Amino acid sequence: MAKKKNKSAGSQLTNTETRGIGAKFKEFAEFLEQSKVEMKKVVWPTQKETIQTCTAVLVLVVVMSIFLGVVDLGLSKFVEAILS
């Protein structure tokens, strides 16, 4: 869970800055523990799902590359015809 910072009007330093480096290490260790807990909640895709998704992306990239290449070639010929 996120911690609320103390926001008093006259204070220039946060609690972490006034407590020193030991507090920073403690907060970092707590961050790592919380990250570990969150990573356990992640639902990773199966190998089959990953392969299907990668294949779909690669096919889309190839199709879009061909389409944009044809459009570029067509526009190039059009501009060349106008200028000559």
N, C-alpha and C positions, 0 to 999 in steps of 0.2 A: 504494500500500500504506500501511496505517496505521503510524505510528511509535509505538514504545513510549516512554512517559515515564519518566524517571528518578525512582523513588520511594524516596528515602532518608529515614530516620526523622527526621533533624534538619533537613532542607531545607524551607523554607517557600515558596520561589519555584521555578517551573519554569525550564527552560533558556531558553525563549522570553522570559520576563520579565527574566532577567538579561542577555541578549544585546542587547536594545534593539530599536528600531523597524525597523532594517535587516533583522533576522532575520525579523520579522513580514512584511515585504514579500516577502522571499524565499519564505517558506512560503506566502503567498497566491498568488504566481506559480506555485509548484509545484502548489497546489490547482487553479488554473485550467487548467494543462496536463493534469493527471490528469482533470479534468472533461471536457475536450475529447476525450481518448482514450475515455472511457466513453460519451460522446454518440455517437461513431462506431459503437459496438457496438449501439445501440438499433435495433430493427426497427420502423419506423413503419408503421401501418396504411395501406392504400390508400384512395383516395377512396371507392371502392365499399363497403369494409368500414366506413368511418366513417359513411357515409350510412345503411347498414343498422343499425348499432348505435344511431345517434341516433333513427332511426325506431322501433326496438323500445322504446327508453326513453320516447319521447313517447307511444306507444300504451299502454304500461304505466301511465304517469302519468295519462292520461285515464281508463283503465279503473278504476284505484284511486280517482281523484277521484269518479267516478260512484258506485262502490260505497260509499265512505265517506260521501258525501252522502246516499245512500238510507238507510244505517244510521242516520246522525244524524237524519234526518227521522223515521224510524220510532221511534227512541228518544224523540225530542222529543214525538211524538204520544202515545206510551205513558205518559210521565211526566205529560203534560198531562191525560190521561184519568184517571190515578190521583189527581192533586191536585184535580181539579174535581168 
